[in-house]
Structures are given as structure tokens and as C-alpha cells.
Amino acid sequence: MLILHNVPLAPLTTLRVGGPARYFIEAGTATEVREAVDFARSQQLPFFVLGGGSNLVVSDAGWPGLVLRIALSGINHRHNRGYAVFEVAAGEDWDKFVAMAVARNCAGIECLSGIPGSVGGTPVQNVGAYGQEVADTIDAVQVLDLQQGEERELLKDDCRFSYRTSIFNTTELGRYIILRVDYALKHGGESRIEYADLKKYFAGWSAVPTLAETREAVRQIRARKAMLITPGDEDCRSAGSFFKNPVLSAAQHEDLTRRAAAKKLQVPSYPALDAQRKISAAWLVEHSGFSKGYTSGRVGISRKHTLAIVNRGDATAAEVLAFKEQIQQRVEDIWGIHLEPEPVFIGF
Ligand SMILES: Cc1cc2nc3c(=O)[nH]c(=O)nc-3n(C[C@H](O)[C@H](O)[C@H](O)COP(=O)(O)OP(=O)(O)OC[C@H]3O[C@@H](n4cnc5c(N)ncnc54)[C@H](O)[C@@H]3O)c2cc1C
């Protein structure tokens, strides 16, 4: 097992800020994962599990312990009760797996095309986009349970998925290292065209788009918003959407509507959000004075997507944090709503 020292973390993340890891191990097998855990324990080092680094803000000081990068690879395919089950190692690239499933005509994750990161990262925040979320198709998650010291299988219900959450980022945070995710997909199933952007893209089509056409549409829509990592596009230097769509109580919604009316504005309504009592974080940010392209020194808002905070070049994590706080404060002052960040902050 190769143990590296002082490894810069910024290049291993999509936002590209932050300092080094004191120790760094890349694990290609479950045995190496265990060895890395043993090493961290023997040295009493805090450790952090790194996937594709697409949902992270690393502090300028870096990580004082061990960063364990999950590089497990391999995909097995079997049939079970009418489903095509893909057993995908945690270190596999998510979008490569989606491409493979679509090429084999297996439905259920086509709308999640183009999302960066690893397969092991997908259950953590129940990744979702364009009308699908991984909770719809995850069958089981194979983990190393750090409390019990053994490998276990968690079934979908054990993971308690909801909007951008699971046990992995809430109640059992830090307990499990995800080794493999089993996806149950529908061979020959139809594309899910429910989200407004996709409906618009396919308006006028007489036939139901194929999975491959849906994947292509999603990737094109994402590219227009810099939500597909495109080399050379500086608006892609982000951690994706920086804020979650807030879920409001009836009273909060009433208060928001009143505040909007006082400004002669109407809170927008989207069927996909309304169904879950969510409102658009992008609308709140935009109507608090932060529009696309807004710049504050070396950080700013993407020119293509209001919810993405971008590093315009050589920004520090402190600058990202200060900008995030400025946005949160302004939204709270104007709309009375606290925006929860979506990325994971490490080393702060
Ligand atoms: C341009 C862009 C677009 C995006 N679009 C979307 C989107 O549409 N929808 C969406 O939901 N997200 C989106 N994201 C966020 C991000 O891509 C996802 O959350 C992704 O699943 C994170 O995976 P990762 O491997 O990069 O995880 P990391 O960023 O490396 O880690 C994120 C968290 O997961 C944990 N983790 C990662 N792997 C493991 C493992 N094997 N075991 C245990 N814990 C682990 C880490 O410890 C950390 O807490 C986007 C990000 C970017 C940059």
C-alpha cells in the first residue's frame, strides 16, 4: 500500500480550491480499503473518503489526517426478477456506467447522464436530476461498516433516501465506506420524460425518445448550464449546485408569497418542485441580487447557472466560503429563508 504525504487536493476536486492531505492512499481493492482504515486508526488520524471530488469544498489548510481515495473498479451484470442488476464498484465513473446501461437498453438512470463523480458517491446525497434520483433504482449498497469492522449489504430501505439525503450524510455519517452499489434497471424500459426541460426538448416528437436520445438530450441541456464538465469551460469549475432547494412549511410558504407580493413578484411554481413542497433556490438567489455572471473577486456565479458558485481562477476556499455566506445572508434578509449548502465541506 503506497502512502503519500502532502498531496494537493484541489486538483482532485471540480471546484479546485483547498490545501493538501497530510496522508493520501488510493485503494483499488476492499483489502486496501481495510488496510488504509487500519493505518489511520493506528496513527489516530482523522480520515476522509474521497470519490470523484465533485461535491466538495476543501479548506485552504487541507485535511490534517488521511484522505482515502476509492479506486475500486469493475461492473458485473446479472438478472433478477425481471431486472437487469448491475453490481458497480464504488470507484467507477458514474457517467461511464450510465453510458453503458443506456447502450444495453436498460432504463432508470438515463436522466442522470452527465453527472460527474464516482458511483460510490451517488447514494451519499441520493443524486438526482431531471426527474430521476438514484433511490429509484438502487437495489443494495455494499459497505465496510467501520463500527462493526465488517462488510455488509444495506438494502435500499436501510439507506433512508430522501431529497439529497441518506443515512450516509446524516444519521450514519462517517460510519460506512461504500464499496459497491447495485442498480436494478429495466431492460427495454421507456425513457422518463417528466421534467420541463426535457419535455421542451422533445416537444413535437411523435415517438417516445429512446434511452440514447434521452441521454443525449440531458447532456446537451446540462452542457448549456455548465453542469457537464467540459474541459476549458471556466463555468465548470464548480461543485455543481451550491444550494439545495428549500423545503418550506405552509407558514413559510405564505410568508414568502407575502414578501414577493410586496415586491410585485410572484414565487414561481414548478410541478417537479411543488410536488415535494420545494421552492427554487435559484429564484431566491437571483432575486437577492446575484444573477448569472455576478463576480466577486476570484469567485462568482456561473454565467450559465445561478446556483453554481465558480472559481474564476486561483480562488481560495476562504473566498468561496465568504461568497457563500454573503449569498445566504442576503437571501435570509430579503426572503426569510436559510439556504442549505449542497457540497460537503472538509477541513474547516
Ligand atoms: C458540474 C456538476 C454538476 C453536478 N450535477 C449534479 C446533479 O445534477 N445532481 C446531483 O445530485 N449532484 C450533482 N453534482 C454533485 C456531485 O456530482 C454528486 O454529488 C456526486 O455524486 C458526488 O460524487 P463524488 O464521487 O464526486 O463524491 P465526492 O465529491 O468525492 O464526495 C462527496 C461526499 O461523498 C462521500 N463519498 C464519496 N465516495 C464515497 C464512498 N465510496 N464511500 C463513502 N462515502 C463516499 C465523501 O466522503 C463526501 O462526503 C454535480 C457536481 C458538479 C461539479
The ligand as an SDF file (V2000), in Angstrom:
LIG
                    3D

 53 58  0  0  0  0  0  0  0  0999 V2000
  -20.8340   20.2340  -12.7510 C   0  0  0  0  0  0  0  0  0  0  0  0
  -21.5190   19.4560  -11.6650 C   0  0  0  0  0  0  0  0  0  0  0  0
  -22.8270   19.0370  -11.8280 C   0  0  0  0  0  0  0  0  0  0  0  0
  -23.4720   18.2950  -10.8250 C   0  0  0  0  0  0  0  0  0  0  0  0
  -24.7670   17.9190  -11.0210 N   0  0  0  0  0  0  0  0  0  0  0  0
  -25.4140   17.2310  -10.0410 C   0  0  0  0  0  0  0  0  0  0  0  0
  -26.7830   16.8440  -10.2250 C   0  0  0  0  0  0  0  0  0  0  0  0
  -27.3900   17.0820  -11.2610 O   0  0  0  0  0  0  0  0  0  0  0  0
  -27.3810   16.1760   -9.2220 N   0  0  0  0  0  0  0  0  0  0  0  0
  -26.7350   15.8510   -8.0580 C   0  0  0  0  0  0  0  0  0  0  0  0
  -27.3540   15.2340   -7.1730 O   0  0  0  0  0  0  0  0  0  0  0  0
  -25.4460   16.1980   -7.8590 N   0  0  0  0  0  0  0  0  0  0  0  0
  -24.7740   16.8770   -8.8250 C   0  0  0  0  0  0  0  0  0  0  0  0
  -23.4650   17.2550   -8.6310 N   0  0  0  0  0  0  0  0  0  0  0  0
  -22.7820   16.9130   -7.3690 C   0  0  0  0  0  0  0  0  0  0  0  0
  -21.9050   15.6460   -7.4570 C   0  0  0  0  0  0  0  0  0  0  0  0
  -21.5350   15.3690   -8.7650 O   0  0  0  0  0  0  0  0  0  0  0  0
  -22.5910   14.4100   -6.8920 C   0  0  0  0  0  0  0  0  0  0  0  0
  -22.9820   14.6360   -5.5740 O   0  0  0  0  0  0  0  0  0  0  0  0
  -21.6690   13.1680   -6.9440 C   0  0  0  0  0  0  0  0  0  0  0  0
  -22.4270   12.0110   -6.7160 O   0  0  0  0  0  0  0  0  0  0  0  0
  -20.5400   13.2180   -5.9210 C   0  0  0  0  0  0  0  0  0  0  0  0
  -19.7420   12.0500   -6.1160 O   0  0  0  0  0  0  0  0  0  0  0  0
  -18.1760   12.0920   -5.9210 P   0  0  0  0  0  0  0  0  0  0  0  0
  -17.6740   10.7180   -6.1930 O   0  0  0  0  0  0  0  0  0  0  0  0
  -17.5660   13.1810   -6.7170 O   0  0  0  0  0  0  0  0  0  0  0  0
  -18.0870   12.3930   -4.3790 O   0  0  0  0  0  0  0  0  0  0  0  0
  -17.0630   13.3790   -3.5380 P   0  0  0  0  0  0  0  0  0  0  0  0
  -17.2880   14.7550   -4.0310 O   0  0  0  0  0  0  0  0  0  0  0  0
  -15.6950   12.8200   -3.7010 O   0  0  0  0  0  0  0  0  0  0  0  0
  -17.5890   13.1570   -2.1000 O   0  0  0  0  0  0  0  0  0  0  0  0
  -18.8530   13.6650   -1.7130 C   0  0  0  0  0  0  0  0  0  0  0  0
  -19.2620   13.0030   -0.3880 C   0  0  0  0  0  0  0  0  0  0  0  0
  -19.4660   11.6000   -0.6050 O   0  0  0  0  0  0  0  0  0  0  0  0
  -18.6070   10.8290    0.2300 C   0  0  0  0  0  0  0  0  0  0  0  0
  -18.1780    9.6530   -0.5300 N   0  0  0  0  0  0  0  0  0  0  0  0
  -17.7410    9.5980   -1.8180 C   0  0  0  0  0  0  0  0  0  0  0  0
  -17.4560    8.3330   -2.1540 N   0  0  0  0  0  0  0  0  0  0  0  0
  -17.7120    7.5790   -1.0600 C   0  0  0  0  0  0  0  0  0  0  0  0
  -17.6040    6.1850   -0.7640 C   0  0  0  0  0  0  0  0  0  0  0  0
  -17.1750    5.2990   -1.6570 N   0  0  0  0  0  0  0  0  0  0  0  0
  -17.9530    5.7520    0.4810 N   0  0  0  0  0  0  0  0  0  0  0  0
  -18.3980    6.6320    1.4170 C   0  0  0  0  0  0  0  0  0  0  0  0
  -18.5210    7.9460    1.1930 N   0  0  0  0  0  0  0  0  0  0  0  0
  -18.1830    8.4190   -0.0210 C   0  0  0  0  0  0  0  0  0  0  0  0
  -17.4470   11.7540    0.5720 C   0  0  0  0  0  0  0  0  0  0  0  0
  -16.8200   11.3520    1.7840 O   0  0  0  0  0  0  0  0  0  0  0  0
  -18.1760   13.0920    0.6850 C   0  0  0  0  0  0  0  0  0  0  0  0
  -18.7830   13.1860    1.9350 O   0  0  0  0  0  0  0  0  0  0  0  0
  -22.7890   17.9880   -9.6280 C   0  0  0  0  0  0  0  0  0  0  0  0
  -21.4640   18.4240   -9.4540 C   0  0  0  0  0  0  0  0  0  0  0  0
  -20.8270   19.1490  -10.4630 C   0  0  0  0  0  0  0  0  0  0  0  0
  -19.4150   19.5970  -10.2880 C   0  0  0  0  0  0  0  0  0  0  0  0
  1  2  1  0
  2  3  1  0
  2 52  2  0
  3  4  2  0
  4  5  1  0
  4 50  1  0
  5  6  2  0
  6  7  1  0
  6 13  1  0
  7  8  2  0
  7  9  1  0
  9 10  1  0
 10 11  2  0
 10 12  1  0
 12 13  2  0
 13 14  1  0
 14 15  1  0
 14 50  1  0
 15 16  1  0
 16 17  1  0
 16 18  1  0
 18 19  1  0
 18 20  1  0
 20 21  1  0
 20 22  1  0
 22 23  1  0
 23 24  1  0
 24 25  2  0
 24 26  1  0
 24 27  1  0
 27 28  1  0
 28 29  2  0
 28 30  1  0
 28 31  1  0
 31 32  1  0
 32 33  1  0
 33 34  1  0
 33 48  1  0
 34 35  1  0
 35 36  1  0
 35 46  1  0
 36 37  1  0
 36 45  1  0
 37 38  2  0
 38 39  1  0
 39 40  1  0
 39 45  2  0
 40 41  1  0
 40 42  2  0
 42 43  1  0
 43 44  2  0
 44 45  1  0
 46 47  1  0
 46 48  1  0
 48 49  1  0
 50 51  2  0
 51 52  1  0
 52 53  1  0
M  END
$$$$
